Amino acid sequence: MLLQGLSITILVLSHIYAGKLRNLSRIPRSAWLSLGGGISVSYVFLHIFPELEQAQQHLAEQAALAFIESHAYLVALAGLLLFYGLEHRIKARGPLPTDGEAGSAERPATRAGMSLFWLHIATFSLYNALIGYLLVYRDSTVTETVFFVVAMAFHFLVNDHSLYYHHRNAYLHFGRWILSAFIGLGWVVGLNFQISEAATSVLFAFLAGGIILNVLKEELPEERKSRVWPFAFGATLYSVLLLTS
């Protein structure tokens, strides 16, 4: 319980303070963001994907979920597609001016802009609640918990940068606090309610797809001028740590 409480505190603080790291918004992309993206992707491929094999077994044992028997990866794909659709709607609005550009003052809030903001926040709030819940469900060793928390903290850093990039003041004033609260809410739910193993496996698979899309959408666009070497270094370093722990 103490380790979980400390873990939740670290994840909450990563949201609260990540939005204040304004220098991460520069172009070319900050090496720290690329490093964090590499760590997140490494964790998905070397830790979450192997656990999807177990998720498939749990789904196969449930008659009610027979239509996705042996297809936990299909759920992961659904998570990826959901966040892809959300990102497509956000990008259709266009980014705010980057810090230091002419006219970098806050774009006037419009009804459509705020609707997209709340859609973004609502989706990521559920995403964060799932992470908080899985911290309880995983019943991991101390080492596994530390790896999970570090990977998610860096992942939040990448997500927060994206939210700040698109929403600026709305995110700083409201969004980061709401996202932080939902991490704790998911943890509390996990402590008090236990859903079936199969249902949890579905959530776990969905999270995997979401992480992959949310990292790669930040690293791949050409206009971000992402850092290949920090990304590769983060992925390699975390892979070594995961494989040797």
C-alpha positions in Angstrom: 0.0 0.0 0.0 2.8 2.4 0.8 4.6 1.7 -2.5 1.3 2.2 -4.4 0.7 5.5 -2.6 4.2 6.7 -3.4 3.7 5.6 -7.0 0.4 7.5 -7.4 2.0 10.6 -5.9 4.8 10.5 -8.4 2.4 10.1 -11.3 0.2 12.9 -10.1 3.2 15.3 -9.6 4.4 14.4 -13.1 1.1 15.9 -14.5 1.1 18.9 -12.2 4.6 20.0 -13.1 5.1 18.8 -16.6 2.9 21.6 -18.0 5.3 24.1 -16.5 8.2 22.9 -18.5 7.6 25.4 -21.3 11.1 25.0 -22.8 10.0 21.5 -24.0 7.8 23.1 -26.6 10.7 24.3 -28.7 11.5 23.1 -32.2 13.5 20.9 -32.8 11.9 18.6 -30.3 13.3 18.4 -26.8 15.6 15.5 -26.3 13.8 14.8 -23.0 10.5 14.2 -24.8 12.2 11.9 -27.3 13.9 10.1 -24.5 10.6 9.7 -22.7 8.9 8.4 -25.9 11.6 5.8 -26.3 11.2 4.6 -22.7 7.4 4.4 -23.1 7.6 2.4 -26.4 10.2 0.1 -24.9 8.0 -0.7 -22.0 5.0 -1.5 -24.3 7.0 -3.9 -26.5 9.0 -5.7 -23.8 6.5 -5.7 -20.9 2.9 -5.0 -22.0 2.9 -6.9 -25.2 4.1 -10.2 -23.6 1.4 -9.7 -20.9 -1.2 -9.5 -23.7 -0.5 -13.2 -24.3 -1.9 -13.8 -20.8 -4.8 -11.5 -21.6 -5.7 -13.7 -24.5 -5.8 -16.7 -22.3 -8.2 -14.9 -19.9 -10.4 -13.8 -22.7 -10.5 -17.3 -24.2 -11.8 -18.7 -20.9 -14.8 -16.3 -21.0 -17.8 -17.5 -23.1 -19.3 -14.0 -23.0 -16.1 -12.7 -24.7 -15.8 -15.5 -27.2 -16.1 -13.1 -30.1 -12.6 -11.8 -29.3 -11.1 -15.1 -28.3 -7.4 -15.0 -28.8 -7.6 -11.4 -30.0 -6.4 -9.2 -27.2 -4.3 -7.5 -29.8 -7.6 -6.5 -31.5 -8.5 -4.6 -28.4 -5.1 -2.9 -28.4 -5.7 -1.9 -32.0 -9.1 -0.4 -31.0 -7.3 1.7 -28.4 -4.9 2.9 -31.0 -7.7 3.8 -33.4 -9.6 5.7 -30.8 -6.7 7.9 -29.9 -5.9 8.3 -33.6 -9.4 9.6 -34.3 -9.2 12.0 -31.4 -5.9 13.3 -32.6 -7.2 13.8 -36.1 -10.0 16.0 -34.8 -7.7 18.0 -32.7 -5.2 18.6 -35.5 -8.0 19.7 -37.8 -8.3 22.7 -35.6 -4.6 23.6 -36.0 -2.0 24.2 -33.3 -1.6 27.3 -31.3 1.4 29.5 -32.1 4.6 28.1 -30.5 6.2 30.1 -27.7 8.3 32.9 -29.0 6.4 33.2 -32.3 4.7 36.4 -33.4 1.1 36.3 -32.0 1.9 33.6 -29.5 -0.6 35.1 -27.1 -3.4 32.7 -26.2 -5.8 32.0 -29.0 -9.3 33.3 -28.0 -11.3 30.4 -26.7 -14.1 29.4 -29.1 -17.0 27.0 -28.5 -15.6 24.5 -30.9 -12.1 24.8 -29.4 -13.4 24.3 -25.8 -15.5 21.3 -27.0 -12.4 19.7 -28.3 -10.5 20.6 -25.2 -13.1 18.8 -23.0 -13.2 15.8 -25.3 -9.4 15.6 -25.1 -9.5 15.9 -21.3 -12.4 13.4 -20.9 -10.6 10.8 -23.0 -7.3 11.2 -21.2 -9.0 11.3 -17.8 -10.4 7.8 -18.4 -6.9 6.8 -19.7 -5.3 8.0 -16.5 -7.9 6.4 -14.3 -7.2 3.1 -16.1 -3.5 3.5 -15.3 -4.3 4.2 -11.7 -6.5 1.2 -11.5 -3.9 -1.1 -13.1 -1.4 -0.1 -10.5 -3.5 -2.0 -8.0 -4.6 -4.8 -10.3 -1.1 -5.7 -11.4 0.0 -6.9 -8.0 3.6 -6.5 -9.1 6.9 -6.9 -7.3 8.6 -3.7 -6.2 10.9 -3.8 -9.2 8.0 -4.2 -11.7 6.1 -1.4 -10.0 9.1 0.9 -10.3 9.5 0.2 -14.0 5.8 0.7 -14.5 5.8 4.1 -12.7 8.9 5.4 -14.4 7.6 4.4 -17.9 4.2 6.0 -17.2 5.7 9.2 -15.7 7.7 9.7 -18.9 4.7 8.8 -20.9 2.7 11.5 -19.1 5.5 14.0 -19.9 4.9 13.3 -23.6 1.1 13.5 -23.3 1.2 16.7 -21.3 3.4 18.4 -23.9 0.9 17.5 -26.5 -2.0 18.8 -24.5 -0.2 22.0 -23.7 0.7 22.4 -27.4 -3.0 22.2 -28.4 -4.8 23.9 -25.5 -2.3 26.1 -23.6 -4.1 28.1 -20.8 -7.1 25.8 -20.7 -4.8 22.9 -20.0 -2.7 24.7 -17.5 -5.7 26.1 -15.6 -8.0 23.1 -15.6 -6.7 20.1 -17.6 -3.6 19.1 -15.7 -5.5 19.1 -12.4 -8.4 17.0 -13.7 -5.9 14.5 -15.2 -4.1 14.3 -11.9 -7.3 13.7 -10.0 -8.3 10.8 -12.2 -5.1 9.0 -11.6 -6.0 9.0 -7.9 -9.6 8.1 -8.7 -8.6 5.1 -10.7 -6.4 3.9 -7.8 -9.2 4.3 -5.3 -11.5 2.4 -7.5 -8.9 -0.4 -7.8 -8.6 -0.6 -4.0 -12.4 -0.9 -3.5 -13.7 -2.7 -6.6 -12.3 -5.8 -8.4 -13.6 -6.6 -11.9 -13.1 -9.9 -13.6 -9.7 -11.0 -14.9 -11.0 -11.0 -18.4 -12.4 -7.5 -18.2 -9.2 -6.2 -16.7 -7.3 -7.9 -19.6 -9.4 -6.0 -22.1 -8.6 -2.7 -20.3 -4.9 -3.6 -20.2 -4.9 -4.3 -24.0 -6.7 -1.1 -24.7 -4.1 0.8 -22.7 -1.3 -0.8 -24.8 -2.8 0.5 -28.0 -3.3 4.0 -26.5 0.3 4.3 -25.3 1.7 3.3 -28.7 -0.3 5.9 -30.6 0.2 8.7 -28.1 4.0 8.2 -28.3 4.4 7.7 -32.0 2.1 10.6 -33.0 4.5 12.9 -31.1 7.7 11.4 -32.5 6.8 10.9 -36.2 5.5 14.2 -37.5 8.2 15.9 -39.6 7.4 19.4 -38.4 8.4 18.4 -34.8 12.0 17.6 -35.9 12.1 14.8 -33.4 15.4 13.5 -32.0 16.2 10.0 -33.2 19.2 9.3 -31.0 17.6 10.3 -27.7 14.5 8.2 -28.7 16.7 5.2 -29.6 18.8 5.7 -26.4 15.7 5.7 -24.2 14.3 2.6 -25.9 17.6 0.8 -25.7 18.4 1.7 -22.1 15.0 0.8 -20.8 15.0 -2.4 -22.8 18.3 -3.5 -21.2 16.9 -2.6 -17.7 13.7 -4.6 -18.4 15.6 -7.6 -19.8 18.2 -7.8 -17.0 15.9 -7.1 -14.0 
